[in-house]
Every structure is written in C-alpha cells, then in structure tokens.
C-alpha cells in the first residue's frame, strides 16, 4: 500500500479502514476492500505521527505526534477535513493512546520525556479531565478490559510498568 513518502510508524484498524501515520506528518485512511485504497489523507500534524487509535465505537480516530499535539478526527473525515479537536496540552510527543473500554468518549494519552504525563480526555467535548505526572516518559497505555484501571509502560528515566 502506498500513500506515505517516509517511514510509517503507527497503525490502527477500524473495520475495513486501516489508518497509517508516518514521518511525513500525515495520516492515511486505506479502505482495504478496494483497489484505489487511499480514501483520505489527514493533515494537521507538523511532525511525525507516532500514535493512532480508533475508538471502540469506530466513530473517532485519535492521532498523536512528535509535535506534542493530539488530534481527534471524525470517522467520516475526508482529505479536506480538519480535526474535530486539536489538543495541545502535552509538552512532548504523544505516542501512547488508549480508549477506555468502560466509558464512551474517554481517552488516555501519554507524553514523552519532557512531559511525563498521562492525560485523560472527554473526546465529546475536548476537555481535559485529569493529568497525572508519572515522573518518566510514557511509552504505552493499556486499559484492563475487566476493571476500570490502566497500565502504563515507561522509558527514561524509570523504565518500568505502572
């Protein structure tokens, strides 16, 4: 599949749509059912897209990038669309993204070394609900599917799971 001009480092599925994010600062939505698979190119980031995650209901795509920005895109977004929200509260790259399986419109995001925070968002309103300074780079986030708890993995400086 083509669509990017540089490294592709983020992927997320939404039924038959595969979203890819790359070092070329764009997100490409591919409809894998058709030969002309590139159905949208989403441009809002100014640096490498390093995190992508579709919401469980398939209505919203979250993209995070090295520009410290979190973008929330509607599923019907076209190449001319702008994000529903551009959220700039992180102070470093936004790579870790995790949608809650328990609460609709609840997204957790993790910031890089200069940020060190896990932020919780209401994606319906774009409001920041809470921010927790973890003391180290947030590399990945995973919700427990059975309990209302989240696991975080960290890089510099603690290299741990919390």
C-alpha positions in Angstrom: 0.0 0.0 0.0 1.3 3.4 -0.9 0.3 6.8 0.4 3.3 7.9 2.5 6.6 9.4 1.4 8.5 8.4 4.6 8.6 5.8 7.4 5.2 4.5 8.7 5.3 4.1 12.4 1.7 3.9 13.6 -1.3 1.8 12.5 -4.9 1.3 13.7 -7.8 -0.7 12.3 -11.5 0.4 12.1 -13.4 -2.5 10.4 -12.2 -2.3 6.8 -10.3 1.0 7.2 -6.6 0.8 8.0 -5.2 4.1 9.2 -1.5 4.7 9.0 0.6 7.5 10.4 4.1 8.4 9.3 7.2 10.5 9.5 5.7 12.6 6.6 3.3 14.1 9.2 0.2 12.7 7.7 -2.5 10.0 8.5 -3.7 8.0 5.6 -7.0 6.1 5.7 -7.0 3.0 3.5 -10.2 1.1 2.5 -8.7 -2.4 2.1 -11.7 -3.6 0.2 -10.9 -1.6 -2.9 -8.0 -1.3 -5.4 -7.8 2.5 -5.1 -7.5 2.1 -1.3 -6.4 5.6 -0.2 -9.7 7.2 0.8 -8.4 10.1 2.9 -5.2 11.9 3.8 -5.5 13.7 7.1 -3.1 16.6 7.6 -2.8 18.6 10.8 0.4 17.5 12.4 3.7 19.3 11.8 5.9 16.4 12.9 5.9 12.6 12.7 2.7 10.8 13.6 3.7 8.3 16.2 0.4 7.2 17.7 -3.0 6.2 16.3 -6.1 4.6 17.9 -9.7 4.2 16.7 -12.4 4.5 19.4 -14.2 1.2 20.2 -17.4 2.5 18.5 -15.4 3.3 15.4 -16.5 7.0 15.3 -13.3 8.8 16.3 -9.6 8.4 15.3 -7.1 9.8 17.8 -3.7 10.7 16.4 -0.6 11.8 18.4 2.6 13.1 17.0 6.1 14.5 17.8 4.6 18.0 17.6 3.1 17.4 21.0 -0.4 17.5 19.6 -3.4 15.2 19.9 -5.9 15.3 17.1 -9.4 13.8 17.2 -10.8 13.0 13.8 -14.4 12.1 12.8 -14.7 8.7 11.0 -16.2 10.5 8.0 -13.2 12.8 7.7 -12.0 13.4 4.1 -8.8 14.8 2.8 -10.2 18.4 3.2 -11.3 17.8 6.8 -9.8 19.4 9.9 -9.7 17.6 13.2 -12.8 17.9 15.5 -10.3 18.9 18.2 -6.6 19.8 18.2 -5.4 19.4 21.8 -2.0 20.9 22.8 -1.7 20.2 26.5 1.2 17.8 26.2 4.7 19.2 26.4 6.3 16.3 24.4 5.5 13.7 21.8 2.1 12.0 22.1 2.7 8.3 21.3 0.7 6.4 23.9 -3.1 6.4 23.2 -5.7 4.2 24.8 -9.5 4.3 24.6 -11.4 3.2 27.7 -13.5 0.0 27.1 -15.7 1.1 30.1 -16.6 4.7 29.3 -17.5 6.0 25.9 -15.5 9.1 24.9 -12.8 8.6 27.5 -9.3 8.6 26.0 -6.0 8.3 27.9 -2.8 9.7 26.3 0.8 9.6 27.4 3.5 12.2 26.8 7.2 11.8 26.2 10.3 12.6 28.3 9.7 16.4 28.6 6.0 15.8 29.5 5.9 12.6 31.6 2.1 12.9 32.0 -0.9 10.6 31.4 -3.8 12.8 30.5 -7.5 11.7 30.4 -9.8 13.4 27.9 -13.5 13.7 27.3 -13.4 13.4 23.5 -17.0 14.5 23.1 -16.2 18.0 24.4 -12.4 18.0 24.0 -11.9 18.8 27.7 -9.0 17.6 29.8 -10.4 15.6 32.8 -7.2 14.8 34.6 -3.4 14.9 34.3 -1.0 12.6 36.2 2.7 13.3 36.3 4.4 9.9 36.2 7.9 11.1 36.6 9.1 9.4 33.3 8.4 9.1 29.6 5.0 7.3 28.9 5.6 4.8 26.1 2.4 2.8 26.1 -1.0 2.6 27.8 -3.4 -0.4 28.1 -6.8 -0.5 29.8 -7.7 -3.6 31.8 -10.8 -4.9 29.9 -12.3 -6.3 33.1 -11.6 -3.5 35.6 -11.5 0.3 35.5 -7.8 0.5 35.6 -5.0 1.4 33.2 -1.4 0.0 32.8 1.4 2.3 31.7 4.8 1.5 30.4 7.7 3.9 30.8 11.0 4.8 29.3 13.5 7.4 30.6 14.1 7.7 33.4 12.4 4.8 35.3 11.9 2.0 32.6 9.0 0.4 34.4 5.4 -0.8 34.3 2.9 1.0 36.5 
